[in-house]
Amino acid sequence: MSTCVITGFGAGIGRATAIKLAQDGLFDKYALIGRNEKDMNNTWGEMTRFVSTDRIKIYYLDLSKPELIPAIVEEIHNEMGDINCLLNIAGYTDPKSLLTTTLDSFELTYRVNVFAPFMLMRECVKYMKNTGGKILNVASTAGMTPRPGWLSYASSKAAVISMSQTLTAELAEYGISVYCVSPGRCATKLRKRLAPDEDPTTIMQPEDVAGVICNLIGPNECCLDGQNIVIRKAVK
């Protein structure tokens, strides 16, 4: 029985991905990690249109507390069996310039965007190394190019890209493929904080990114791991 662990499934790209995975039937079970109960229950309800309720379980965790992750991953393994896929989709941003960014804000951004994915990968690989599988991390084009005023967010996503590429070679011996995608402008709550005046109908939608993610972690993809895959919508 295959199990997929997903963070950030309550909204945006994570929500769209979780629903599409359930619709496509790519995995037998889904372990969903998050903290916003209302949003998570809404996504869970959509997923149960396609898979039975006993195949989906929500694990409540604030990813700003990555030290709690080992216990959660152990619980997932004990309750749902082999972990075959990990999707690190959750993200946080507090866009400020250098002179207005506080150490607390900078650290919180890294705890959610960098430390939590690191801990999830480390703990999941303890089990995945026996079976192989796939890990996919969602970074951002902000981690590739200068973004004045987005210091903590942009640098954290650069770290995600680097971690993904480093672990591609390190985990290959276990039959684990590591993917990284960097979406451009996408109509999510996080994007609204970065660009509050932007019209969300004019940019890429979460479902567009979800389609790419599902293709990458599907059974037929075998050549794109180790790359930072940019996802952008063409400007018309």
C-alpha positions as CSV (number, residue, x, y, z in Angstrom):
1,M,0.0,0.0,0.0
2,S,1.5,3.3,-1.1
3,T,1.3,6.4,1.1
4,C,1.8,10.1,0.1
5,V,2.6,12.7,2.8
6,I,1.5,16.3,1.9
7,T,2.1,19.6,3.6
8,G,0.3,22.9,2.7
9,F,-2.8,21.0,1.5
10,G,-5.3,23.4,3.1
11,A,-5.1,26.1,0.3
12,G,-3.5,27.1,-2.9
13,I,-1.1,24.7,-4.7
14,G,-1.2,22.1,-1.9
15,R,-5.0,22.0,-2.0
16,A,-5.1,21.7,-5.7
17,T,-2.5,19.0,-5.7
18,A,-4.1,16.9,-3.0
19,I,-7.4,16.9,-4.8
20,K,-5.9,16.0,-8.1
21,L,-3.9,13.2,-6.6
22,A,-7.1,11.7,-5.1
23,Q,-8.9,12.2,-8.4
24,D,-6.1,10.5,-10.3
25,G,-5.7,7.7,-7.8
26,L,-2.0,7.9,-7.7
27,F,-1.6,6.6,-4.1
28,D,-3.5,4.3,-1.8
29,K,-3.3,6.5,1.3
30,Y,-2.8,10.2,2.0
31,A,-1.2,11.7,5.2
32,L,-2.1,15.4,5.3
33,I,-0.1,17.7,7.6
34,G,-1.3,21.2,8.5
35,R,-2.7,23.4,11.2
36,N,-5.7,25.4,9.7
37,E,-8.6,23.1,10.7
38,K,-11.3,24.7,8.5
39,D,-9.2,24.8,5.4
40,M,-7.9,21.3,5.9
41,N,-11.4,19.9,6.5
42,N,-12.6,21.5,3.2
43,T,-9.8,19.9,1.3
44,W,-10.4,16.5,3.0
45,G,-14.0,16.8,2.0
46,E,-13.1,17.4,-1.7
47,M,-10.7,14.4,-1.6
48,T,-13.4,12.1,-0.2
49,R,-15.3,12.5,-3.5
50,F,-12.7,10.3,-5.1
51,V,-11.2,8.1,-2.3
52,S,-12.7,6.5,0.8
53,T,-12.4,8.3,4.2
54,D,-10.3,5.5,5.7
55,R,-7.5,6.3,3.1
56,I,-7.0,9.9,4.2
57,K,-5.8,11.1,7.6
58,I,-5.1,14.6,8.8
59,Y,-2.2,15.2,11.2
60,Y,-2.3,18.5,13.0
61,L,1.1,20.2,13.2
62,D,2.4,23.8,13.1
63,L,5.4,23.6,10.8
64,S,7.0,26.5,12.6
65,K,7.8,23.9,15.2
66,P,9.9,21.4,13.1
67,E,11.2,19.8,16.3
68,L,7.8,18.0,16.5
69,I,8.1,16.4,13.1
70,P,9.9,13.2,14.0
71,A,7.1,12.1,16.2
72,I,4.5,12.9,13.5
73,V,6.4,11.0,10.8
74,E,6.7,8.0,13.1
75,E,3.0,8.1,13.8
76,I,2.3,8.3,10.1
77,H,4.4,5.2,9.4
78,N,2.9,3.3,12.3
79,E,-0.7,4.0,11.2
80,M,-0.4,4.1,7.4
81,G,2.5,1.9,6.5
82,D,5.2,2.5,4.0
83,I,5.9,6.2,3.0
84,N,6.4,6.3,-0.7
85,C,6.1,10.0,-1.5
86,L,6.7,13.3,0.3
87,L,5.4,16.6,-1.0
88,N,6.8,19.7,0.8
89,I,4.3,22.4,-0.4
90,A,3.6,24.5,2.6
91,G,5.1,28.0,2.7
92,Y,5.2,31.2,4.6
93,T,6.2,34.8,3.8
94,D,6.5,38.1,5.6
95,P,7.8,40.3,2.8
96,K,10.0,43.1,4.2
97,S,13.2,44.9,3.2
98,L,16.5,44.4,5.0
99,L,16.1,47.3,7.3
100,T,12.6,46.4,8.4
101,T,13.0,42.6,8.7
102,T,13.3,41.4,12.3
103,L,15.3,38.4,13.3
104,D,12.1,36.7,14.6
105,S,10.4,37.2,11.2
106,F,13.4,35.9,9.4
107,E,13.7,32.9,11.6
108,L,10.0,32.0,11.3
109,T,10.2,32.1,7.5
110,Y,13.1,29.7,7.6
111,R,11.5,27.4,10.2
112,V,8.5,26.9,7.9
113,N,10.2,27.1,4.5
114,V,13.5,25.4,5.2
115,F,13.8,23.7,8.6
116,A,10.4,21.9,8.3
117,P,11.1,20.4,4.8
118,F,14.5,19.4,6.0
119,M,13.1,17.6,9.0
120,L,10.4,16.0,7.0
121,M,12.8,14.7,4.4
122,R,15.2,13.4,7.0
123,E,12.5,11.6,8.9
124,C,10.6,10.2,5.9
125,V,13.9,9.0,4.3
126,K,14.5,6.8,7.4
127,Y,11.6,4.7,6.1
128,M,11.7,5.5,2.3
129,K,15.3,4.2,2.0
130,N,13.9,0.6,2.3
131,T,11.4,1.0,-0.4
132,G,12.5,3.9,-2.7
133,G,10.1,6.7,-3.6
134,K,9.8,10.3,-4.6
135,I,10.3,13.6,-2.8
136,L,9.1,16.9,-4.3
137,N,9.8,20.3,-2.9
138,V,8.0,23.5,-4.0
139,A,10.4,26.4,-4.2
140,S,9.8,29.6,-6.2
141,T,11.2,31.7,-9.0
142,A,11.8,34.2,-6.1
143,G,14.7,31.9,-5.1
144,M,16.4,32.3,-8.5
145,T,16.4,36.0,-9.2
146,P,16.8,39.2,-7.1
147,R,13.5,40.2,-5.3
148,P,14.1,43.5,-3.4
149,G,11.8,43.6,-0.4
150,W,11.4,39.8,-0.2
151,L,14.7,39.0,1.6
152,S,13.6,36.2,3.9
153,Y,11.2,34.5,1.5
154,A,13.5,34.7,-1.6
155,S,16.6,33.4,0.3
156,S,14.6,30.6,2.0
157,K,13.4,29.4,-1.4
158,A,17.0,29.5,-2.7
159,A,17.8,27.2,0.1
160,V,15.0,24.8,-0.9
161,I,16.4,24.7,-4.4
162,S,19.9,23.9,-3.1
163,M,18.7,21.3,-0.7
164,S,16.8,19.5,-3.4
165,Q,19.7,19.4,-5.8
166,T,22.1,18.2,-3.1
167,L,19.8,15.4,-2.0
168,T,19.2,14.2,-5.5
169,A,22.7,12.7,-5.6
170,E,22.8,11.7,-1.9
171,L,19.5,9.7,-2.0
172,A,19.9,8.1,-5.4
173,E,21.5,5.0,-3.8
174,Y,18.2,4.3,-2.0
175,G,16.1,4.6,-5.2
176,I,14.7,8.0,-4.0
177,S,14.2,10.7,-6.6
178,V,14.1,14.3,-5.5
179,Y,12.3,16.9,-7.5
180,C,12.1,20.7,-7.2
181,V,9.6,23.0,-8.8
182,S,9.7,26.8,-8.8
183,P,6.4,28.3,-9.7
184,G,6.2,31.8,-11.0
185,R,3.3,34.1,-10.2
186,C,0.4,32.0,-9.0
187,A,-2.9,33.0,-7.5
188,T,-2.4,31.8,-3.9
189,K,-2.9,33.5,-0.5
190,L,0.9,33.6,-0.2
191,R,1.2,35.5,-3.5
192,K,-1.5,37.9,-2.3
193,R,0.8,38.9,0.6
194,L,3.8,39.4,-1.8
195,A,1.8,41.4,-4.4
196,P,-1.4,42.6,-2.8
197,D,-2.5,44.8,-5.7
198,E,-2.2,42.1,-8.4
199,D,-5.3,40.8,-10.2
200,P,-5.2,37.0,-9.4
201,T,-7.3,36.2,-12.5
202,T,-4.4,37.4,-14.8
203,I,-1.8,34.9,-13.4
204,M,-1.2,31.2,-13.2
205,Q,-3.7,29.2,-11.1
206,P,-2.9,26.6,-8.4
207,E,-4.4,23.8,-10.6
208,D,-1.8,24.6,-13.3
209,V,1.0,23.8,-10.9
210,A,-0.8,20.8,-9.4
211,G,-0.9,19.2,-12.9
212,V,2.9,19.5,-13.2
213,I,3.5,18.1,-9.7
214,C,1.2,15.1,-10.3
215,N,3.0,14.3,-13.6
216,L,6.4,14.5,-11.9
217,I,5.5,12.1,-9.1
218,G,3.6,9.8,-11.3
219,P,4.9,6.3,-12.1
220,N,6.1,7.2,-15.6
221,E,8.5,10.1,-14.9
222,C,12.1,9.1,-14.6
223,C,14.3,11.8,-16.1
224,L,13.6,15.2,-14.4
225,D,14.7,14.7,-10.9
226,G,17.6,16.9,-9.7
227,Q,16.5,19.8,-11.8
228,N,14.9,23.1,-10.6
229,I,11.8,23.0,-12.8
230,V,10.3,26.4,-13.5
231,I,6.6,26.6,-14.0
232,R,5.3,29.8,-15.6
233,K,2.2,30.9,-17.4
234,A,2.9,32.7,-20.7
235,V,2.0,36.3,-20.7
236,K,-0.6,37.1,-23.4
